[in-house]
Amino acid sequence: MRARIEEIVFDCHDPARLVRFWAALLGGDPVDRSEDWSYIDPPGFVRVAFQRVPDGTCVRDVTRRTLAV
């Protein structure tokens, strides 16, 4: 059995703005699920999601990957 990446999540300060930028580059329709969470499903690619984090949040790895096994 192989693992498959289903979603990549980026921490950011403005999910709605960032999802529209990436939708213009990758294709797909931006979806604002809430003020804190937006995503796109680009054709032929995994879902790309953006979640709001508080200002000043400092983390090493600002992405999360969701795997399906």
C-alpha positions in Angstrom: 0.0 0.0 0.0 1.3 3.5 -0.8 0.7 6.7 1.1 -0.8 9.6 -0.9 -0.6 13.3 0.0 -4.2 14.7 0.0 -3.6 18.2 1.3 -0.9 20.7 2.0 -1.7 23.4 4.6 0.2 26.6 5.0 0.1 28.8 8.1 -0.5 32.5 7.2 -1.9 35.8 8.3 -4.5 36.3 5.4 -5.9 33.0 4.1 -8.5 34.7 1.8 -5.9 36.8 0.0 -3.3 34.1 -0.3 -5.8 31.5 -1.7 -6.8 33.9 -4.5 -3.1 34.4 -5.4 -2.5 30.7 -5.7 -5.8 30.0 -7.5 -4.7 32.5 -10.1 -1.4 30.6 -10.6 -2.5 27.0 -10.2 -6.1 27.1 -11.3 -9.2 26.1 -9.4 -11.8 28.1 -7.5 -10.8 29.6 -4.1 -13.1 28.5 -1.2 -13.3 30.5 2.0 -14.6 28.0 4.5 -14.3 30.5 7.3 -12.4 33.7 8.1 -9.5 31.5 9.3 -9.5 28.8 6.6 -9.4 28.9 2.8 -8.4 26.3 0.2 -8.2 25.5 -3.5 -8.4 22.2 -5.4 -6.1 22.8 -8.4 -6.6 20.5 -11.4 -4.2 17.6 -11.2 -2.8 18.6 -7.9 -3.5 18.1 -4.2 -5.7 20.5 -2.2 -3.8 23.5 -1.1 -5.1 25.1 2.1 -4.3 28.2 4.2 -5.0 28.7 7.9 -4.8 31.9 9.8 -2.3 32.0 12.7 -1.9 34.8 15.2 0.5 37.6 14.5 4.0 36.9 15.8 3.5 33.1 15.7 6.9 31.7 15.0 7.2 28.1 13.9 9.9 26.2 12.1 7.7 24.2 9.7 4.7 26.2 8.6 3.2 23.5 6.4 1.2 20.4 7.3 0.7 17.4 5.0 -2.3 15.1 5.1 -1.6 11.6 4.0 -4.0 8.9 3.0 -2.8 5.4 3.5 
